[in-house]
Amino acid sequence: MSRKNAAEEHARMAAEVAAHDLAYHQNDTPKISDADYDALKRRLLELEHQYPTLAKGSPSQKVGAAASGKFAKVKHAVPMLSLDNAFSDEDVTSFISQMKNFLGLAGDVELPVTAEPKIDGLSMSLRYEKRKLVQAATRGDGEEGENVTANILTLKNLPHELPSSAPELIEVRGEVYMSNADFAALNEKLIAAGEKPLANPRNGAAGSLRQQDVSVTALRPLKFFAYAWGEAPILPADTQWGVVQAFKAWGLPVNPLMVLCRTGAELLEQYRKLETMRASLGYDIDGVVYKLNDLALQQRLGFRTRSPRWAIAHKFSAVQSITVLEAIDIQVGRTGALTPVARLKPVTVGGVVVSNATLHNEDEITRKDVRIGDTVIVQRAGDVIPQIVGVSKRGSNTVPYEFPKICPACGSHAEREDRGGGKADAVRRCTGGLICPAQRVERLKHFSSRNAFDIEGLGDKIVEEFYTDGLIAAPQDIFTLQQRDARASKKLAQREGWGESSVANLFAAIEARREIALDRFIFALGIRHIGETTARLLARHYGTAGHLCQQMQAAGASAENDARLELEAIDGVGGIVAEAIIEFFEEPHNLEIYNGLLNEITPKALAAVAKSSPVVGQTVVFTGALELMTREEAKAMAERLGAKVAGSVSKKTDLLVAGPGAGSKLKDAEKHDVKVIDEAGWFALVGRGT
């Protein structure tokens, strides 16, 4: 595959991953199964492996979901990242090989790795100061979580104080979960009390911990496993295994099934052992987590955008059931994508009753020849809407499904864009744009969602209600709602389901978002292909909302100019994403929204990753044969220090670090009068010994 075709496919799939992330993490309405989501991410990784420059800025590289707003927010001293996934023996072998390559180690060097069950629960960080438990926080979006200290203190298997052998300060991280037996007993009590039963143990744990009435949490049978740490000035050991064993000695609950493996073969043996034991463990696991044992090597390997390089989750296979496909509905998203959703006769799949499933797109329906009335095979691998694997039995008098070519929301034509080479895009989109009410309302939902403006009280149903009643038609209308309500003859407080208190809370939540981080502002605009990671790249590169707009308009002035070249040169952007951004700013209606928002809110520049680094904000390029560190280590170090790492030299480049054999980039540096240093000079510059 050519780089151009790979970049096009990557952009399409990355946008799809970003959309599913929003559905799952922000709106709690996932559209596809874990297995399908994992397959999308696997394909992204394949493309990124073939063309590494596609990896940076990939929307698939995100963590969790923003804090809900029901609890006070906690800024994590050390980010809580998620793990990349492995799905095959080859992925595990590749994981070990990649670590060795990154570290510059020979293939026969032994790298001991721990293996432990991947608990299907809620990630938690426990902060002990002077050995006392003073704070508990959920993972949230990895940077900021929810303060659930009072709720965590009700857990019976968790020490509130550590022994004298523990350090004065440490953040212990792990998973809050509910056993299968406790979950079943809890549901029996809920049903007997006339309440709605919980969906599964994971939801039971998450919902129980997020109870605002602590007495409710205290009655829920929650447990905790410790397996990691955050801020920890002093660690009790220099290995993963050693630290976890220290946790155990301090009285923290750790999983007894964690083992230390010396080879990849031992890892796979443990994986198969746990897969066999899975049904009898008494609690849910969805895979096995592998972590490099040596902490010094973990430090060298560092992190990608959303995950450590030294750990990976080896996922288990999916669970299947059979049911009847009763209907196919078409949903229209904020970018106009027509998404088919299967309506199923309710069936239990892996312990969860499901009635909806993803059908992806019309090609998938045609390929599987799925028809209304068919008995179908349904698969799930996690707490998400499952997928239809195929047809088990053809229904009587069924006919092939004909995908609509007219938007069901506005009646505009729905077309599949030309991908080039005679290939059509897999997704059919409404051509109505912002005249389509579905797209407008979905954009408004996206704008106020958790990882965007996160406006408490302005959920999906309220957005739909306000849009239908003409209260908000565009994002800026949200910020003039209070003034308009003051002048209205019928006040919001007089609407059914509303009152003075709920209206005051909504207005307060809106006012609290008058200032917002620039990356969240960009993400909230709903530009096609722009996920959270790409929005952050743009925010760091352009600095202010005004400068971004000015440069995007300049980039659209001609097919090739300095502004366009600068945009495409941002590591992680590329041609297709750049075109989507430029097209957004070329549309007068979008500019009206953009400027209207800037009249109401103030986007704030992002803080530098490292405030005191001598290379903060500088654009750095590495070239030649680096001898003191691998190329990946060099890039990771520069990014930790707040620098922007580029793949090519231009007049915007501040520094070129050149090793032996530097070629064309060295010549480009001379051409643009870019400062050039060697590796030793780099270490001297950033204040680190060689």
N, C-alpha and C positions, 0 to 999 in steps of 0.2 A: 504494500500500500504506500502511495506517495505521501509525503508530509502534508501536502495540501488536503488530500482526502482524509488523512488521519485527523488533522486539526478540525475539519468540518464535522466528522463523526464524533470526535471528542467534545466539541462545543454542544452538539445536540444532546448527547448523553449526559453531559455535565449539567445541562439545564434541566433534564428530566430528574436527575438525582437531587438537584437543589429543590425542585418542586415537591418531590417526595419527602425530603427533609422537613420542609415547611408543614406538610400535611401531618407528619408523624409527631414532630417535636413541638410545633407551635399550636396546631389546631386540634391535636389529639384525634385526627380522623385520617389514619393512614390509608393509602390507596392500593398498595401492593404488599405482597408477602415479604418476609425477611429473605426468603430464597431468591425472589426476583430482584429485590433491592441489592442483595449481595452479588447477583449475576451482573447487574449494571455496573457496580463498582469494580468487579473483576475485569470487565471489558475496559473500563477507564484505565485501570492499572496496566493492562496489556498495551494500550496505546501509549501510555506515559512511559512504559519501559522501552518501547520502540523509539519514541521521541521524547526524551526526558524533559525538554523545555515545556511540554504540555502539562507537566505535573504541578508546577507552581501556580497557585491561584485557582486550582481545580475546585469547583463548588462542592465536590464530594469530600473535601478535607475540612470538615467542621465537627464541632463537638456539641452533643446534647441539645439543650434548649434553654432559653433565657429564664430567669427566675420569674415566677408567676405574679408576684406582687402581693400575694396573700400574707407573706412573712417579710420581715426585715431582710435586706440583702446583705450578703457577706462577700467581700472581695477576697479571693483566694490569694494567699501569699505566694504560693506556687500553683500554676494552672493545673486543673484536673483534666487530663486529656483522655480521649478514648483510644481504642486499639485498632490497628489494621486487622483484617481477617485473612485466614488461610482456609482453603476448602478441600485441599488434596494433599497427598504425600509430597508431591512435587513442590507445592507452595511452602511446605515446611522445610524441605531441603533448600529451596531458594532463599528462605528467611535466614538460614544459617550461613549460606554462601554470601549473601549480601552484607551481613555483618562483617565477615572476614574480609571481603573486598573493601568495604569502607575503612576498616582498620589497617588495611595493607598487610593482612596476615596470610600465610601460606594455607593452602587447602587442607593439609593434613594436621593443622594445629587444632587441638581439642578446645572446645568452648562449652563448658558445663552450663546447662540451662535448667531452670526449675519448671515443673509442670504441675498445674493445680486446676481443679474444676472451675469453670466459668459460671458463677452463680447468677441466676436470672432474678435480680432484685434491684435495689435502688442504691446507687453509689453515694457514699457518705464520707465526710472528712471530720475527724474528731480532734479538737485542739486541746492539748493538756499543757497548762502552765503551772509551774511549781508542782507538777505531777497531778494536778487536779483538772478534771474535765470542765472546761470553761465555755466551750463553744462547739456546736455541731452544725455543719452546713451541707446541703445537697450540692451535687456537682453543678447544676444549672447549665450555663453555656460554656463551662470550663474556666471562665475568668471570674464569674460571679454566681453565687448560689443563694439559697434561702437559709435563714437562721432557724433551725428546728431544735435548738438546744433543749428546751423544756420537754419536747416530745421524746427525744433520744434518752433523756434521763430516766424515762419509764421502762427502758429495756432491762430485763432481768439478768441477761448474761453479759452485761457490760460493766466493767469496773469504773466507778466514779473517781477513783484515785489510784495512781500507779505506785508501786513500791519504791524504796529509796535507790534501788539499782537502776531505775529509769532516769533519763536526763530531765532537767527542769523544764525544757520546752521541746515538744514534738507534736506533729500532726499525724495521727494514725488514720489511715484510709482503708476502706473496705466496703462491704455490701450489707445492707439491711434486707432481710428476706423473711418469708413465712413458710413454714413447712407445709407439706401437702395435707397432713392430718389436721393441723391447726386451721388451715384454710377451709377444709370441708366442715369442721365443727363450727367455725365462725359463720359460714354460709347457712348452716342449719338454724343457728340462732337468729340470723337476720330474717330468714324466710318465716320463721315462727313468729317473729315480731311484726310481720307484714311489711318488711323493708326489702328493697331490691338487693339481690345477691351480688357479690363481687364477681368479676369476669374470670380471674385467675389469681394464683398466689402473688405474682409480680404486681399486678394492679392492687391487690389487697395490701401488700407491704407499702407501696407508694401512697395509696389513699389513706391508710392508717397513720402513716407518719406525718401526713400533711393536714391532719385534723387540727383545727384551731382551738378546739376544746381538748386540752391535754388529757382530761379524764377519759375520753374516748380512746385515745392512743394507748393509755395505760391498760385498758381492757383487751387490747389486741395482742395476740401472741407473736410479737416480733423478735427476731434474733439478728445477730451480727457476726460476720467473719472479717477479721483483719488480715490484710495481705500487702499493704503498701504504705507509703508515707508522703507527706508534703514537706512543709517547712521543718527542718530538723538540723540545727547547728551541729549537734553531736549525734552520731549514730553508734549503736552498740556493736556493730560488726561491719566488715567490708565486703560482705556478700549478701545477695537477696535472701538466700537460705538462712544465713546467720541472723539477719535482722528479724525475720519472721519467727525464728525460734526464740529470740529475745522477747518478742511480743507475747509468745506463749508463756514464757517464764514470768512476765509481768502480770499474768492473769487475763490477758486479752484472748478471746476465742479465735483460734486459727483453724483452718481446715486440715484435718488429719490425713487427707488424701494427697496433699502436696508432696512431691518427690523431687529429688535432684537427679538429672539425667546427664550422661557424659557424651552421648551421641544422638544423632537424628533418629537412628533406629530405636533407641530407648524411648525417645519422645513419642514416636508413633505407637510403640507397644503400650505406653501408658494411656494414650488417646483411645486405643481400642479397648483397653481394660475398663476405662471410665464409661465409654459408650455402652458396654455390656452391663455395667452396674447402674446406669442412669435411671432405669425404672424403679430400682429398689433403694435408692439413696434416701428417699423421704422428703427431698426438696428438689426444686427444678434447677437443672443446669442445661446450658445450650452449647457447650463446647469445653475446650481445655485451653488455658492460658499458658504460654511459654514466655519466660523472662530470662535474659542473660544473667548469670549468677554474679559475675564480677562487677562490683559497683563502679570501680575506676573505669572499666571499659564501657559501662552504661553512660558514664559522664562524657566520654569521648564520642560515643555514638550520637548522643543528643537526641533532638526531636525534629520531626517534620512539622508541618503546620498544625496538624491535629492529633498526632500520635508519636510515641517514641519509636526509635529505630531498633531498640533492643527488646521489644516485646511484641507478641502477636497472639490473636485468638483463633484457635483452630475450631471451626464451627461444626456442629453435628448436622446430619441430614434432616430433611423435612418430614412431617407427618401428613398422611393422606386419609380422606374419607370420600364417600360417594353420596351425591344428592341430585336434585332436579333443578335445571336452569329454568326459572319461571319468566324472566324478562331481561331485557338489556336496555339500560337507560344511558343517555348521553349527557355528560356534564361538560360545561364550557368554562375553561380556566381563564385567568387574567391575561394570558398571552393569546387567547383565542383557540387554544388547543381543545379539540373535541375528544373527550376520553370516555370510552365505553366501560360501564360498570355492570357486572352481572348481578341480578337479583336472584337469590337462591332459596329453595325450600330449606328452612333452618336445619343445620346439622352440626353435630359436635365433632370438632377436629382438634385432636391433641388436647382435649379437656376444655375447649372453648366453643361455645355455640356461636356459629357465624351464619350470616344471611346475605353477605355481599362478597364479591370477589372481583379482582381486576381482570380485565381482558386486554389491557395495554393499548392496542390500536387496531385498525381494520385489517391490516396484514396478518396480525396474530389470529383474529377471528377466522379469516379465510384459510390460513395455514392449518388450523386445528379443525376447521369446518364445524364450529360450535353453533348449534341452532337452539332457539327457544323451544322447550319441551324435551330436550335431551337429558339423559342421565349422565352426569359429568363427574370426573375425578377432581376433587378439591384438595389443595395442598397448603399447609401453613408451616412456618418455622419461626415462631415467635408470636408476640401479641400484636398482630397486625391483620388487616383484611387479607385473606388468602388469594391464591391464584387458581385458575382452572388449568389443570395439566392437560386434559384431553377428554374425549367422549368415551364413556363406558358402554352406553347403549343408546342407539338412535331412537328418538321419540317417534310416535306414529304421526304421519301426515305433516312432518316438519319440512320447512323450506329454508334454503340458505339465507343467512341474515344479510340484508342490504344496508350497508353503512350510509347514513344520511349525507347528502352533498349540500344540504341547506342547514344553516345554523338554527337549532331549535329555539334559541333565545331571541334572535332578531330577524331571522329570515334571510340574512345575507348568504351569498355563496360561501361554501366551505371548500377550500382547496388545499392540495398538497404541493408545497413549494418544490421547485426544481433544484435538486442537489448538484446538478451538473452531470455530464456523462450519461444523460438519459435516465437518471435515477430520480425518483420522487421521494420527498421526505416521508418518513414513517408516520408522521403526525399530520392529520388534516386540521386546518385552522380556519376559523371564521374570518372573513375578510372585512367585516364591519368595523373593526377597530373600536374606537371609543363611542361609536353610535350603538354598539352592542351593550345592552344593559347588563348582561352576564359578565362581560369583561370589566365594565366599569365597577360593578359591585365587588367583583373578585379583587380588583386592584385596591379598592378601599379596604377590604378585609386584610389584604396583604400589608397595606400601609400601617394599620393599627395593630398588627399581630406582634407577638412577643419579641422576635428578634429584630423587628423594625422599630416602630415608635412605642410599642408595648403600652397602649393606653388602656388602663384598667377600667372595666365597665363598658368598653366599646368592643364587645365580642362580635362574632359573625352574625348572630341573630339580630342584634341591635343595629349593626351596620345595614343589614338588609331592610330592617324596619324603617330606619331613618332615610335610606335611599328611596324606598318605595313611596314614602310620604313627602319626599322632596326637601327634607331637612339638610341633607348633604349630597352633593353631586360630584364633588372633587375634594381631594385631600385638604386643601386650604380652608374649605367650608367647616371642617372640624373645629378650627381655631377661631371662627367667628360665631360659633353656635351660641355661646353664652350671650353675646351682645344682641343677636337676632332674637333669642328667646325672651330677653328683657323687653323687646318691642312688640312681641307677638301677642295677639289677643288670647290665644289658647297656649298656656305655658306647658313646658315639658312635664312639670310636676302634676299636671292634670291628666296626663295620658294614663291609660290603663297599665297597671303594673309599676308605675312610677310614683315617687313622692318627693317631698322637699329634700329629705336626706340623700336618697339615691341620685337625684339631680345634682346636689351640691358635691357629692363624691365624684361624679363624672366630670363636672367642670374643674374640680381640683386636679383630677388625673390629667386632664387636657393641659391645664396650666403648667403642670410639672414637666411637660414635654416641650415647653417653649425653647429649651436648650437641649440639644441632643448631639451625640458624637457624629462626626461627619460620615463615617462609614455606615452607621445605621441609617442616616438620612439618605445616602446613595442607595443602599439596599432597599429601603422603603419605597423608592420610586418604581420598583417593579420592572426595571429594564430587562429585556430578554437576555439570557445568558449571564446575568450579573447576580451571582450568589454573594454570600457574606464575605468569603475570602477575596473574591475579585473586588468587591466594594472596598474592602480594607486596603487592598493594593492601590486602588485609585485614590483613596483618601490620603494615604501616606505619600503618594507621589505628587499630588496636586495641592495638598495642604488646605485649601479653602474651597467653599462651594462656588464662590465667584470666579476663582481661577480655573476651576474645573469646567464651568460653563463656557468661559472665554476660550479655553483651549480646544474644547470639543467643537465649538462653532468654527474656530480657525481650521481645525482638522477636516471639517466638511467642506471647506471652501474649494478644494481641488483634489484630484485623485492622488496626488503625491506632494506633500509639503512638510515642513519641519514638524508642525504640530501632530500631523497624522503619523509620521515616522516615529516621533517620540512616544506616542500612545502605543503603537504596535511593538515597540522595543521593550515595553515594560514586561519583565519576566512574569509569565502567567497570563498575559492578555492575548496577543496574537491577532490575526486579521479578522476572523469571524466575530470575535467578541468586540473588537474595535469598531467594526461596521455597525454592530447593534447599538453601541453607545452613541456613535455619530448620528445614526438614523433617529435616535430618540431626541437628540438636541436639534435636529433639523425640522421636527414636527412642531408647528406653531402652537398647537394645543398643549403639548408637553412643556414648552417654554413658558406658556401662560401659567401652568400649574407650578413649575419650578420657581418662577419669580413670585407668584402668589404666596408660595410657602415661605420664601425668604423674607417677605413682608411681615410674616407672622412668627417665624421661629429663627433661632440662631444655631446653625451647625457649628460644633466645636472641633478644632483641629485635634488629631490624635497625639497623645503623648509619645515621645520617643521610647523605643524599646529599652535602651540603656541611656540614661540621662547624662552620664559623665563620660561616655566614650568619646575619644577623639575623632571617630568616624561616623557619629550620629548624623543621619540625613544625607550622607555622601553616597554616591553611586560608585561601586567598586566592581572591577572585572578581574578575574583570575585567568592566567594563561600560562602555557608552558608546562614542563614536567615538575610539579611540586615535589620536594624531597622531604620536607619536615612534617608534612601532613597530607592526607589525601585531598582530592579536589572537593569531595563532599564535606569533609571536615572543615575545609577552608570556608565554603559557602555558609555552612551552619554557624561557624564562629562569627562571621561578618554580620549575619542577620541578628544573632544574639546581641551584638554590639550596636544595633540600630542602623546599620548600613543597608543600602539597597544593592542587591547583587544583580548585575546585568550580564547578558551573554555576549554582548558585542560592544565595541568602543565607539563612542560618538562624542560630539562636542559637549554633551551633558555629563559625560563621565568625569569623575573627580580623581580617580586613582586606579592605576593598573598595577597589579601584583604579578610580576613576570618571573617564571622559573626558567631553567635551561630549555632551549628549543623553542622559545617564544617566536612566533612568526608574524602573520599579517596583523594581529592585534597590536603588536609592538609598533609596527609601521603606522597603524591608524592612530595610536597614542601620540606619536611624533607629529603626525599631520594635524591633530587637534590640540596639540600642546597640553597633553594630559600628563600629570605627574606619574612617573614610573618608579617602583621600588621592587626589591627582591623579597623573598620570604623572610629573611633575617630582618629586613627593614620593616616588614609588616608586623612582626612580633615586637620589634622595638617601638613601633608607632602605637600599638594598642597596649603596651606596657606588660607584655608577657614574655617570659624567658623561652628560649628555644630548646 
